[in-house]
């Protein structure tokens, strides 16, 4: 594998790079990474060769690559962009014309600026080396690569995988290759990748991807190859390299995707994770508020058992019981009792018998009757 440094994907101008183009990477041919594309940019100008680079499909029609790959200012003697095209053949440099897809739009990061008179490669830094390309149509049968929205701080030392069409140890470019590296260092918007032993990126890998597999088992794009930073004694300085972090340029990418493809960020990752905020488990749980078991339970409030029980109030058992009041049979057998009973209202309640009789049993009977029927007898007896 390899990466073209700086303007680079073709012939570098930085003195540190030299021109031996001895590389590199010691990776292997990649037949499965079909979301990684070979791009070629044609410029107007005198004797300007097409600039080969790498790129990654991140949506149906969008490729992400390095800004220096498609910026005329990053190529000597270049005029304007004449055309940008891409293919994802394993050997991209020799793909048949039927496999190429023309680009219809592109955008450099607004803060990217290349000054050919002050190439910043010598201090290992190129600012905002990020660009997006819109293809004329989606590549057939290719699934876009998911890209990371997770910050990479704290992941130093973790494994990653670099892919690109750059220069190989056989001095050839344009064949898609992959190599296992690790994350060496994390800066504000740059990551350093490599293995410290010569494997890595070189001319032609610029714009290509670094992939990392996360805890959920999904491999995502985390970096875009920009420049090499290996030991100048190793294959013209190829090997260890610098990528611009995808997670540091999400605003730039999201704005483009919404504008060009109508894709609104709904990634369930960390920024828009709706797991807890939208969890209706407790807030919308109607079990208590809408449970009619207690509020509308008519069990006790409407129970007519005691409040409406007419057993005692309306019980005519004693008041209307004619058993004893009308039982003058024993005294009524006496002729005097019968005569006194028809003398008037006082006789109907037995009062006249209590006043007119002299026998003790009459007195006793009157006392019993008075006590048992006082509510009935007293008003009429005076």
GUSE-931388 format. One record per residue (C-alpha): x, y, z; residue number from 0. Coordinates in steps of 0.02 Angstrom, whole numbers, always signed. Example, Ala and Ser with C-alpha at 12.3 -4.5 7.8 and 13.67 -1.06 7.14 Angstrom:
BEGIN
[site [+615, -225, +390], 0],
[site [+684, -53, +357], 1],
This chain:
BEGIN
[site [+0, +0, +0], 0],
[site [+50, +177, -10], 1],
[site [+3, +357, -7], 2],
[site [+50, +500, -116], 3],
[site [+103, +640, -11], 4],
[site [+35, +813, -31], 5],
[site [-3, +862, -205], 6],
[site [+60, +713, -227], 7],
[site [-32, +566, -279], 8],
[site [+74, +591, -432], 9],
[site [+248, +664, -421], 10],
[site [+290, +745, -253], 11],
[site [+382, +911, -245], 12],
[site [+437, +907, -63], 13],
[site [+622, +875, -45], 14],
[site [+593, +749, +94], 15],
[site [+502, +634, -23], 16],
[site [+636, +612, -152], 17],
[site [+597, +522, -313], 18],
[site [+653, +344, -288], 19],
[site [+475, +288, -256], 20],
[site [+539, +134, -169], 21],
[site [+402, +80, -54], 22],
[site [+322, +11, +62], 23],
[site [+183, -63, +135], 24],
[site [+193, -246, +123], 25],
[site [+6, -263, +123], 26],
[site [-99, -376, +13], 27],
[site [-219, -358, -132], 28],
[site [-395, -312, -78], 29],
[site [-537, -388, -178], 30],
[site [-674, -356, -50], 31],
[site [-660, -170, -11], 32],
[site [-773, -118, -156], 33],
[site [-820, +45, -69], 34],
[site [-639, +104, -94], 35],
[site [-618, +190, -263], 36],
[site [-477, +240, -377], 37],
[site [-501, +420, -434], 38],
[site [-416, +511, -575], 39],
[site [-420, +700, -594], 40],
[site [-380, +780, -761], 41],
[site [-321, +961, -761], 42],
[site [-301, +1084, -901], 43],
[site [-124, +1145, -926], 44],
[site [+39, +1105, -1010], 45],
[site [+91, +922, -1002], 46],
[site [-8, +888, -845], 47],
[site [-34, +703, -808], 48],
[site [-193, +642, -723], 49],
[site [-173, +635, -534], 50],
[site [-215, +463, -461], 51],
[site [-283, +451, -283], 52],
[site [-399, +347, -176], 53],
[site [-571, +382, -104], 54],
[site [-711, +301, -3], 55],
[site [-897, +291, -43], 56],
[site [-992, +353, +112], 57],
[site [-1166, +373, +35], 58],
[site [-1250, +314, -127], 59],
[site [-1159, +446, -232], 60],
[site [-1030, +532, -120], 61],
[site [-845, +496, -111], 62],
[site [-735, +570, +25], 63],
[site [-553, +602, -20], 64],
[site [-407, +719, +14], 65],
[site [-422, +900, -45], 66],
[site [-249, +899, -122], 67],
[site [-304, +760, -240], 68],
[site [-424, +873, -336], 69],
[site [-354, +1047, -305], 70],
[site [-265, +1117, -459], 71],
[site [-155, +1222, -344], 72],
[site [-80, +1063, -274], 73],
[site [-17, +1006, -445], 74],
[site [+123, +1095, -535], 75],
[site [+79, +1177, -700], 76],
[site [-105, +1130, -678], 77],
[site [-243, +1244, -736], 78],
[site [-426, +1207, -698], 79],
[site [-508, +1040, -664], 80],
[site [-557, +962, -829], 81],
[site [-642, +809, -758], 82],
[site [-644, +692, -608], 83],
[site [-692, +510, -628], 84],
[site [-685, +354, -521], 85],
[site [-695, +165, -526], 86],
[site [-680, +27, -396], 87],
[site [-594, -108, -498], 88],
[site [-459, -203, -405], 89],
[site [-335, -135, -531], 90],
[site [-406, +39, -550], 91],
[site [-275, +109, -666], 92],
[site [-324, -11, -805], 93],
[site [-512, -21, -779], 94],
[site [-614, -23, -940], 95],
[site [-704, +137, -985], 96],
[site [-872, +57, -945], 97],
[site [-824, +47, -760], 98],
[site [-781, +230, -739], 99],
[site [-909, +350, -664], 100],
[site [-896, +535, -698], 101],
[site [-907, +661, -555], 102],
[site [-1036, +798, -571], 103],
[site [-987, +904, -422], 104],
[site [-853, +920, -290], 105],
[site [-810, +1027, -139], 106],
[site [-647, +1066, -49], 107],
[site [-654, +1101, +136], 108],
[site [-677, +1290, +155], 109],
[site [-524, +1305, +266], 110],
[site [-410, +1206, +151], 111],
[site [-277, +1312, +68], 112],
[site [-124, +1255, -27], 113],
[site [+25, +1368, -53], 114],
[site [+150, +1291, -172], 115],
[site [+284, +1411, -111], 116],
[site [+262, +1358, +69], 117],
[site [+226, +1174, +66], 118],
[site [+187, +1126, +246], 119],
[site [+242, +946, +231], 120],
[site [+410, +977, +310], 121],
[site [+332, +1005, +479], 122],
[site [+215, +857, +458], 123],
[site [+57, +960, +442], 124],
[site [-73, +999, +309], 125],
[site [-229, +1088, +368], 126],
[site [-407, +1027, +327], 127],
[site [-355, +911, +187], 128],
[site [-532, +850, +155], 129],
[site [-643, +850, -1], 130],
[site [-806, +774, -63], 131],
[site [-853, +714, -237], 132],
[site [-1028, +683, -307], 133],
[site [-1041, +543, -435], 134],
[site [-1161, +551, -581], 135],
[site [-1250, +395, -519], 136],
[site [-1232, +267, -379], 137],
[site [-1108, +127, -415], 138],
[site [-1200, -34, -447], 139],
[site [-1198, -162, -307], 140],
[site [-1088, -60, -189], 141],
[site [-1137, -29, -9], 142],
[site [-1074, +137, +61], 143],
[site [-954, +124, +207], 144],
[site [-1019, +185, +375], 145],
[site [-913, +324, +449], 146],
[site [-875, +354, +632], 147],
[site [-957, +489, +738], 148],
[site [-861, +436, +892], 149],
[site [-712, +535, +957], 150],
[site [-548, +439, +944], 151],
[site [-464, +507, +1100], 152],
[site [-409, +366, +1213], 153],
[site [-398, +238, +1072], 154],
[site [-212, +252, +1044], 155],
[site [-135, +81, +1013], 156],
[site [-294, +5, +942], 157],
[site [-289, -90, +778], 158],
[site [-347, -15, +614], 159],
[site [-337, -57, +430], 160],
[site [-277, +56, +290], 161],
[site [-332, +35, +108], 162],
[site [-276, +124, -50], 163],
[site [-218, +117, -230], 164],
[site [-44, +186, -194], 165],
[site [+132, +140, -233], 166],
[site [+187, -36, -189], 167],
[site [+355, -114, -154], 168],
[site [+354, -165, -338], 169],
[site [+349, +19, -390], 170],
[site [+173, +4, -457], 171],
[site [+17, +105, -419], 172],
[site [-166, +86, -456], 173],
[site [-197, -83, -374], 174],
[site [-308, -87, -220], 175],
[site [-216, -153, -69], 176],
[site [-243, -163, +118], 177],
[site [-128, -173, +269], 178],
[site [-152, -192, +456], 179],
[site [-83, -46, +559], 180],
[site [-121, +32, +726], 181],
[site [-173, +203, +790], 182],
[site [-12, +286, +847], 183],
[site [-69, +458, +904], 184],
[site [-228, +564, +909], 185],
[site [-221, +752, +879], 186],
[site [-362, +879, +865], 187],
[site [-410, +834, +687], 188],
[site [-270, +715, +634], 189],
[site [-221, +537, +678], 190],
[site [-52, +458, +648], 191],
[site [-57, +279, +586], 192],
[site [+75, +148, +547], 193],
[site [+172, +6, +624], 194],
[site [+341, +91, +643], 195],
[site [+423, -39, +534], 196],
[site [+390, +20, +357], 197],
[site [+215, -44, +320], 198],
[site [+90, +92, +286], 199],
[site [+42, +220, +156], 200],
[site [+130, +302, +10], 201],
[site [+104, +398, -153], 202],
[site [-67, +361, -227], 203],
[site [-149, +313, -62], 204],
[site [-196, +495, -29], 205],
[site [-383, +512, +4], 206],
[site [-398, +328, +47], 207],
[site [-471, +261, +208], 208],
[site [-417, +200, +377], 209],
[site [-547, +82, +449], 210],
[site [-573, +34, +631], 211],
[site [-687, -99, +703], 212],
[site [-788, -38, +853], 213],
[site [-864, -125, +1003], 214],
[site [-1024, -161, +907], 215],
[site [-925, -263, +781], 216],
[site [-949, -137, +639], 217],
[site [-799, -75, +540], 218],
[site [-809, +112, +507], 219],
[site [-710, +244, +416], 220],
[site [-608, +346, +541], 221],
[site [-477, +435, +436], 222],
[site [-432, +500, +263], 223],
[site [-251, +476, +209], 224],
[site [-161, +643, +186], 225],
[site [+28, +636, +200], 226],
[site [+168, +518, +245], 227],
[site [+280, +540, +395], 228],
[site [+390, +387, +393], 229],
[site [+577, +383, +414], 230],
[site [+656, +457, +256], 231],
[site [+771, +307, +254], 232],
[site [+620, +191, +234], 233],
[site [+557, +185, +56], 234],
[site [+563, +371, +23], 235],
[site [+480, +410, +190], 236],
[site [+327, +302, +157], 237],
[site [+253, +192, +291], 238],
[site [+189, +288, +441], 239],
[site [+65, +421, +388], 240],
[site [-60, +553, +441], 241],
[site [-248, +545, +416], 242],
[site [-377, +681, +442], 243],
[site [-508, +623, +565], 244],
[site [-684, +596, +498], 245],
[site [-763, +634, +666], 246],
[site [-682, +808, +663], 247],
[site [-768, +852, +498], 248],
[site [-946, +791, +527], 249],
[site [-1024, +963, +499], 250],
[site [-938, +978, +330], 251],
[site [-995, +803, +279], 252],
[site [-1173, +815, +347], 253],
[site [-1204, +981, +261], 254],
[site [-1150, +910, +94], 255],
[site [-1251, +750, +111], 256],
[site [-1410, +845, +152], 257],
[site [-1384, +971, +13], 258],
[site [-1330, +851, -125], 259],
[site [-1421, +690, -83], 260],
[site [-1557, +741, +39], 261],
[site [-1481, +632, +175], 262],
[site [-1514, +698, +349], 263],
[site [-1406, +635, +489], 264],
[site [-1505, +503, +583], 265],
[site [-1358, +395, +635], 266],
[site [-1400, +302, +798], 267],
[site [-1233, +331, +861], 268],
[site [-1182, +442, +1005], 269],
[site [-1237, +617, +942], 270],
[site [-1414, +567, +895], 271],
[site [-1435, +414, +1002], 272],
[site [-1618, +410, +1050], 273],
[site [-1599, +264, +1168], 274],
[site [-1629, +353, +1332], 275],
[site [-1699, +526, +1286], 276],
[site [-1843, +455, +1188], 277],
[site [-1872, +300, +1295], 278],
[site [-2058, +304, +1335], 279],
[site [-2038, +172, +1468], 280],
[site [-2071, +280, +1621], 281],
[site [-2129, +450, +1554], 282],
[site [-2268, +379, +1450], 283],
[site [-2310, +228, +1558], 284],
[site [-2499, +236, +1578], 285],
[site [-2504, +97, +1706], 286],
[site [-2534, +212, +1854], 287],
[site [-2609, +374, +1783], 288],
[site [-2735, +290, +1671], 289],
[site [-2769, +136, +1776], 290],
[site [-2954, +143, +1819], 291],
[site [-2940, +9, +1951], 292],
[site [-2930, +129, +2098], 293],
[site [-2997, +300, +2040], 294],
[site [-3152, +231, +1958], 295],
[site [-3174, +79, +2070], 296],
[site [-3354, +87, +2132], 297],
[site [-3320, -50, +2257], 298],
[site [-3329, +49, +2419], 299],
[site [-3392, +225, +2371], 300],
[site [-3547, +159, +2286], 301],
[site [-3574, +8, +2398], 302],
[site [-3753, +24, +2461], 303],
[site [-3724, -110, +2590], 304],
[site [-3731, -4, +2748], 305],
[site [-3781, +174, +2694], 306],
[site [-3933, +119, +2597], 307],
[site [-3976, -34, +2700], 308],
[site [-4159, -11, +2750], 309],
[site [-4160, -159, +2866], 310],
[site [-4167, -63, +3031], 311],
[site [-4248, +105, +2981], 312],
[site [-4388, +27, +2883], 313],
[site [-4405, -130, +2989], 314],
[site [-4587, -137, +3043], 315],
[site [-4552, -285, +3154], 316],
[site [-4589, -209, +3325], 317],
[site [-4687, -49, +3284], 318],
[site [-4816, -135, +3177], 319],
[site [-4816, -303, +3266], 320],
[site [-4995, -327, +3326], 321],
[site [-4944, -479, +3425], 322],
[site [-4955, -411, +3602], 323],
[site [-5058, -251, +3581], 324],
[site [-5202, -344, +3508], 325],
[site [-5185, -490, +3627], 326],
[site [-5314, -454, +3761], 327],
[site [-5376, -633, +3754], 328],
[site [-5339, -673, +3934], 329],
[site [-5418, -519, +4009], 330],
[site [-5541, -504, +3867], 331],
[site [-5629, -664, +3918], 332],
[site [-5697, -570, +4067], 333],
[site [-5867, -490, +4040], 334],
[site [-5807, -329, +4118], 335],
[site [-5659, -324, +4001], 336],
[site [-5772, -342, +3851], 337],
[site [-5886, -205, +3910], 338],
[site [-5743, -85, +3949], 339],
[site [-5661, -120, +3782], 340],
[site [-5801, -36, +3686], 341],
[site [-5805, +123, +3792], 342],
[site [-5691, +230, +3679], 343],
[site [-5515, +265, +3622], 344],
[site [-5442, +245, +3795], 345],
[site [-5508, +68, +3806], 346],
[site [-5427, +24, +3639], 347],
[site [-5255, +42, +3716], 348],
[site [-5305, -42, +3882], 349],
[site [-5293, +120, +3985], 350],
[site [-5472, +111, +4052], 351],
[site [-5441, -64, +4114], 352],
[site [-5290, -4, +4212], 353],
[site [-5396, +134, +4295], 354],
[site [-5561, +38, +4317], 355],
[site [-5503, -138, +4370], 356],
[site [-5455, -177, +4548], 357],
[site [-5371, -344, +4526], 358],
[site [-5184, -351, +4541], 359],
[site [-5165, -444, +4380], 360],
[site [-5252, -301, +4291], 361],
[site [-5127, -181, +4363], 362],
[site [-4984, -293, +4310], 363],
[site [-5055, -310, +4136], 364],
[site [-5078, -123, +4120], 365],
[site [-4899, -93, +4171], 366],
[site [-4837, -216, +4041], 367],
[site [-4944, -139, +3906], 368],
[site [-4892, +37, +3950], 369],
[site [-4708, -6, +3946], 370],
[site [-4718, -106, +3783], 371],
[site [-4829, +15, +3687], 372],
[site [-4787, +183, +3760], 373],
[site [-4768, +266, +3588], 374],
[site [-4937, +210, +3537], 375],
[site [-5035, +225, +3699], 376],
[site [-4970, +377, +3784], 377],
[site [-5046, +512, +3672], 378],
[site [-5221, +437, +3682], 379],
[site [-5212, +404, +3867], 380],
[site [-5163, +579, +3915], 381],
